[in-house]
């Protein structure tokens, strides 16, 4: 089998990392290539061989993959092969997570809560298959070297680390409100890390620029994974990174989250932030059972073997074909955006 990894945004890289590692170590008989944007090409891991990188439709057509793996919301429909959606997050509270944009033949879902929705959509549209495999980035997180990185120097290694990772969505983001209160919440024996989503508004990022100091740092790295391991508590809102942190069995504070309140300790007022932090720093197991129960509904596969399930599922499709028999809609409006270079 041949696979083409489609990368336009850097948030796709950690989703694909464990899949690429699996192919290189366990499935050397499979061939694969990367279809890259110029921006992402500057950021991909150095061990992703140059000869595997493709930049044009002609090169992709010559490679002729069986499957195109994508963690974006869209891809170039002119690429050969079955199009597979792996998702760039598990933002299950966001309706956009369930948007059917008519690009994909297969949706690989993270867990039963997500699978149920996509099964209903598959029945409605009739042209794509849904297979529950788990979300590959959890492999990347769980198999990551969790030794404490040298981020702030030796003198800071005993400090508690608070990670604030808000979503970028205007309707759900917390950054605008919490930017004013966070400086007052920081204790001297704490380090606060601020990690923005790649698509966060520059205006909101600028609110935090002047806050940097000895006890607050803005993370510039594209991959949040090292900082998930480094941190003791996460603060967020309705970002899917909450579930990424929860898979490490660590507590989360959510600010005015939308749905699935069991995933963290939710607060509605900025003044509740410090008391919530003090509570979780004292008792990291507070509401642990509810938090892990929610995670099991979103992604129950925490054995580090999701990548194996992905290729096992696609191998079965390759040998047996899709179960869905209808054809995709014409989708001319979105295809026109591909032609014009809008995406």
C-alpha positions as CSV (number, residue, x, y, z in Angstrom):
1,X,0.0,0.0,0.0
2,X,1.0,3.6,-0.6
3,X,0.1,6.6,1.6
4,X,0.3,10.3,1.0
5,X,0.4,12.6,4.1
6,X,-1.2,16.0,3.3
7,X,0.2,18.9,5.4
8,X,-0.7,22.5,5.0
9,X,-0.8,23.7,8.6
10,X,1.8,22.9,11.3
11,X,-0.8,21.5,13.6
12,X,-0.9,18.4,11.4
13,X,2.7,17.5,12.2
14,X,2.2,16.0,15.7
15,X,-0.9,14.1,14.4
16,X,1.3,12.4,11.7
17,X,4.5,11.9,13.7
18,X,3.4,8.6,15.3
19,X,2.0,7.3,12.0
20,X,5.3,8.0,10.2
21,X,7.3,6.4,13.0
22,X,5.1,3.3,12.8
23,X,5.6,3.0,9.1
24,X,9.3,3.4,9.4
25,X,9.7,0.8,12.1
26,X,6.8,-1.7,11.8
27,X,5.6,-1.5,8.2
28,X,8.6,-1.0,6.0
29,X,6.9,-2.7,3.1
30,X,4.5,0.3,2.9
31,X,5.6,3.3,0.8
32,X,4.7,6.8,1.8
33,X,5.2,10.4,0.8
34,X,4.4,13.9,2.1
35,X,2.5,16.5,0.2
36,X,3.6,19.8,1.8
37,X,3.0,23.5,1.8
38,X,6.1,25.7,1.8
39,X,5.4,26.9,5.3
40,X,5.1,23.4,6.8
41,X,8.2,22.2,4.9
42,X,10.3,24.5,7.2
43,X,8.9,22.9,10.3
44,X,8.7,19.1,9.7
45,X,11.0,16.8,11.6
46,X,14.5,16.5,10.2
47,X,14.2,12.8,10.0
48,X,11.4,13.1,7.4
49,X,13.5,12.3,4.3
50,X,13.8,14.9,1.6
51,X,13.1,12.3,-1.1
52,X,9.7,11.7,0.3
53,X,8.5,15.3,0.0
54,X,6.2,16.2,-2.9
55,X,5.2,19.7,-3.9
56,X,3.0,19.3,-7.0
57,X,0.0,17.5,-8.3
58,X,2.1,15.9,-11.0
59,X,4.5,14.4,-8.4
60,X,1.6,13.2,-6.4
61,X,-0.1,11.6,-9.4
62,X,3.1,9.9,-10.4
63,X,3.3,8.4,-6.8
64,X,-0.3,7.4,-7.1
65,X,-1.2,6.7,-3.4
66,X,-3.9,4.3,-2.3
67,X,-4.8,6.7,0.6
68,X,-4.3,10.4,1.2
69,X,-4.2,11.0,5.0
70,X,-5.3,14.4,6.1
71,X,-5.7,16.2,9.5
72,X,-6.9,19.5,7.8
73,X,-10.5,20.5,7.2
74,X,-10.0,20.2,3.5
75,X,-7.6,18.9,0.9
76,X,-7.0,19.1,-2.8
77,X,-9.6,16.7,-4.3
78,X,-7.5,16.3,-7.4
79,X,-5.0,14.1,-5.6
80,X,-5.4,10.4,-6.4
81,X,-6.4,7.8,-3.8
82,X,-9.1,7.5,-1.1
83,X,-9.2,10.6,1.1
84,X,-9.0,9.9,4.9
85,X,-9.9,12.4,7.6
86,X,-7.9,12.0,10.8
87,X,-8.7,15.5,12.4
88,X,-6.3,18.0,13.9
89,X,-8.0,17.9,17.3
90,X,-10.8,16.2,19.3
91,X,-12.8,19.4,19.7
92,X,-16.0,17.5,20.0
93,X,-17.9,20.4,21.6
94,X,-17.5,22.4,18.4
95,X,-20.1,21.8,15.7
96,X,-17.4,22.4,13.1
97,X,-15.9,19.1,14.2
98,X,-18.8,17.4,12.6
99,X,-19.0,19.5,9.4
100,X,-19.1,17.4,6.2
101,X,-17.3,19.3,3.5
102,X,-17.5,16.5,0.9
103,X,-13.8,15.9,0.5
104,X,-13.4,12.6,2.4
105,X,-14.1,9.0,1.7
106,X,-13.2,7.8,5.2
107,X,-13.5,9.4,8.7
108,X,-11.3,7.8,11.4
109,X,-12.9,8.7,14.7
110,X,-11.4,9.0,18.2
111,X,-14.0,7.3,20.3
112,X,-17.6,6.3,20.8
113,X,-19.0,9.8,21.4
114,X,-17.6,11.0,18.1
115,X,-18.3,7.8,16.2
116,X,-22.0,7.9,17.1
117,X,-22.3,11.4,15.4
118,X,-20.4,10.4,12.3
119,X,-22.3,7.1,12.0
120,X,-25.5,9.2,11.9
121,X,-23.9,11.5,9.3
122,X,-22.7,8.5,7.2
123,X,-26.3,7.2,7.1
124,X,-27.5,10.6,6.1
125,X,-25.0,11.2,3.2
126,X,-24.3,7.6,2.3
127,X,-20.9,8.0,0.5
128,X,-18.3,7.7,3.3
129,X,-17.2,5.1,5.8
130,X,-16.6,5.7,9.5
131,X,-14.0,3.6,11.4
132,X,-13.2,4.1,15.1
133,X,-9.4,3.9,15.6
134,X,-8.5,6.5,18.2
135,X,-6.8,9.8,17.4
136,X,-3.1,9.3,16.4
137,X,-1.8,12.3,18.3
138,X,-2.5,10.5,21.6
139,X,0.2,8.0,20.6
140,X,2.6,11.0,20.1
141,X,1.8,12.3,23.6
142,X,1.9,9.0,25.4
143,X,5.1,7.8,23.8
144,X,6.8,11.1,24.2
145,X,10.0,11.4,26.2
146,X,8.5,12.8,29.4
147,X,11.8,13.8,31.0
148,X,11.5,17.4,32.2
149,X,12.9,19.7,29.4
150,X,15.4,22.5,30.3
151,X,13.0,25.3,29.6
152,X,13.7,27.8,32.3
153,X,17.0,26.7,33.9
154,X,18.0,24.8,36.9
155,X,16.7,27.3,39.5
156,X,13.1,26.8,38.3
157,X,12.8,23.0,38.4
158,X,11.0,22.9,41.7
159,X,8.3,25.4,40.7
160,X,4.7,24.3,39.9
161,X,4.0,24.8,36.2
162,X,0.6,26.2,35.1
163,X,-0.2,25.9,31.3
164,X,-2.7,28.2,29.8
165,X,-3.8,27.0,26.4
166,X,-6.9,28.8,25.1
167,X,-8.8,28.0,21.9
168,X,-8.8,30.5,19.0
169,X,-12.5,30.3,18.3
170,X,-14.1,33.7,18.8
171,X,-17.2,32.3,20.4
172,X,-15.4,30.1,22.9
173,X,-12.0,31.8,23.5
174,X,-11.1,33.0,27.0
175,X,-8.0,34.9,26.3
176,X,-9.6,38.3,26.0
177,X,-11.1,38.1,29.5
178,X,-8.3,36.2,31.3
179,X,-5.5,38.4,30.0
180,X,-6.5,41.1,32.5
181,X,-6.6,38.7,35.5
182,X,-3.8,36.2,35.0
183,X,-0.9,38.6,36.1
184,X,-2.7,38.9,39.5
185,X,-3.0,35.1,39.9
186,X,0.7,34.1,39.7
187,X,2.6,33.1,42.8
188,X,6.4,33.4,43.0
189,X,6.8,29.7,43.3
190,X,5.0,29.1,40.0
191,X,5.8,29.2,36.3
192,X,3.0,30.0,33.9
193,X,3.3,29.0,30.2
194,X,1.0,30.5,27.6
195,X,0.6,28.4,24.5
196,X,-1.6,29.8,21.7
197,X,-3.3,27.9,18.9
198,X,-1.7,28.4,15.5
199,X,-4.8,30.3,14.3
200,X,-5.2,32.6,17.3
201,X,-5.8,36.2,16.5
202,X,-2.7,38.4,16.6
203,X,-4.7,41.0,18.5
204,X,-5.3,38.5,21.3
205,X,-1.7,37.3,21.3
206,X,-0.6,40.8,21.7
207,X,-2.5,41.1,25.0
208,X,0.0,38.7,26.6
209,X,3.2,40.0,25.1
210,X,3.7,42.6,27.8
211,X,3.1,40.1,30.5
212,X,6.2,38.0,29.9
213,X,8.6,37.9,32.8
214,X,10.4,35.7,35.3
215,X,7.2,33.7,36.1
216,X,5.4,33.8,32.8
217,X,6.6,32.7,29.4
218,X,4.9,32.5,26.0
219,X,5.6,29.2,24.3
220,X,6.7,29.7,20.7
221,X,7.2,26.0,19.7
222,X,4.5,24.6,17.4
223,X,4.1,21.3,19.3
224,X,2.6,21.6,22.7
225,X,3.4,18.1,23.7
226,X,6.6,18.8,25.8
227,X,4.7,21.3,27.8
228,X,1.9,19.0,28.5
229,X,4.4,16.7,30.2
230,X,6.1,19.7,31.9
231,X,3.0,21.2,33.4
232,X,1.1,20.3,36.6
233,X,-2.3,22.0,35.8
234,X,-3.9,23.2,32.6
235,X,-6.2,26.2,32.2
236,X,-8.3,26.3,29.0
237,X,-11.8,26.9,27.8
238,X,-13.3,24.6,25.1
239,X,-10.1,23.7,23.4
240,X,-9.5,20.1,22.4
241,X,-6.1,20.3,24.0
242,X,-7.9,19.6,27.3
243,X,-8.3,16.0,26.3
244,X,-4.6,15.8,25.3
245,X,-3.7,16.9,28.8
246,X,-6.2,14.6,30.4
247,X,-4.6,11.6,28.8
248,X,-1.6,12.2,31.1
249,X,-4.0,12.0,34.1
250,X,-3.6,15.7,35.1
251,X,-6.2,18.1,36.3
252,X,-7.8,20.9,34.1
253,X,-9.5,24.1,34.9
254,X,-12.0,25.2,32.2
255,X,-13.3,28.8,31.8
256,X,-16.9,29.0,30.7
257,X,-16.6,25.8,28.7
258,X,-19.4,24.7,26.3
259,X,-20.6,21.3,27.1
260,X,-19.1,18.1,28.6
261,X,-18.4,19.9,31.9
262,X,-17.0,16.7,33.4
263,X,-13.7,17.2,31.5
264,X,-12.4,19.7,34.0
265,X,-13.2,22.0,36.9
266,X,-15.3,24.7,35.2
267,X,-15.4,28.3,36.5
268,X,-17.6,31.1,35.3
269,X,-15.8,34.2,36.8
270,X,-12.2,35.2,36.6
271,X,-12.2,35.7,40.4
272,X,-12.7,31.9,40.7
273,X,-9.4,31.1,39.0
274,X,-7.1,31.3,41.9
275,X,-9.3,29.3,44.3
276,X,-9.7,26.6,41.6
277,X,-5.9,26.5,41.2
278,X,-5.3,26.2,44.9
279,X,-7.8,23.4,45.1
280,X,-6.2,21.4,42.3
281,X,-2.7,22.0,43.5
282,X,-3.7,20.6,46.9
283,X,-5.7,17.7,45.5
284,X,-4.8,16.7,41.9
285,X,-7.4,13.9,42.1
286,X,-10.3,16.2,42.5
287,X,-13.1,15.0,40.1
288,X,-10.6,12.6,38.6
289,X,-13.2,9.9,38.0
290,X,-15.4,12.2,36.1
291,X,-12.5,13.6,34.1
292,X,-11.3,10.2,33.0
293,X,-14.8,8.9,32.3
294,X,-15.2,11.8,29.8
295,X,-11.9,11.0,28.2
296,X,-12.9,7.4,27.7
297,X,-16.0,8.6,25.7
298,X,-13.9,10.8,23.6
299,X,-10.8,8.6,23.1
300,X,-10.6,5.3,25.1
301,X,-7.4,4.2,23.3
302,X,-4.5,5.1,25.6
303,X,-2.2,2.1,24.9
304,X,0.0,3.9,22.4
305,X,-1.1,1.6,19.6
306,X,-3.5,3.9,17.7
307,X,-1.2,4.1,14.7
308,X,-1.3,0.3,14.3
309,X,-5.1,0.5,14.4
310,X,-5.2,3.2,11.7
311,X,-3.1,1.1,9.2
312,X,-4.9,-2.1,10.1
313,X,-8.3,-0.4,9.3
314,X,-7.0,1.1,6.1
315,X,-5.5,-2.3,5.1
316,X,-8.9,-3.8,5.5
317,X,-10.5,-1.1,3.3
318,X,-7.7,-1.7,0.7
319,X,-8.5,-5.4,0.5
320,X,-12.3,-5.2,0.9
321,X,-13.3,-1.8,-0.5
322,X,-15.5,0.9,1.0
323,X,-18.9,-0.2,2.4
324,X,-20.4,3.1,1.3
325,X,-21.7,2.9,-2.3
326,X,-22.9,6.4,-3.1
327,X,-20.7,9.0,-4.8
328,X,-19.7,12.4,-3.4
329,X,-21.7,15.5,-4.2
330,X,-20.3,17.7,-6.9
331,X,-19.1,20.2,-4.2
332,X,-18.4,22.8,-6.9
333,X,-18.2,25.8,-4.5
334,X,-15.4,24.3,-2.4
335,X,-13.7,22.9,-5.5
336,X,-13.6,26.3,-6.9
337,X,-11.8,27.5,-3.8
338,X,-9.2,24.8,-4.4
339,X,-8.8,26.0,-8.0
340,X,-8.4,29.6,-6.9
341,X,-5.9,28.8,-4.2
342,X,-8.2,30.1,-1.5
343,X,-7.4,27.1,0.8
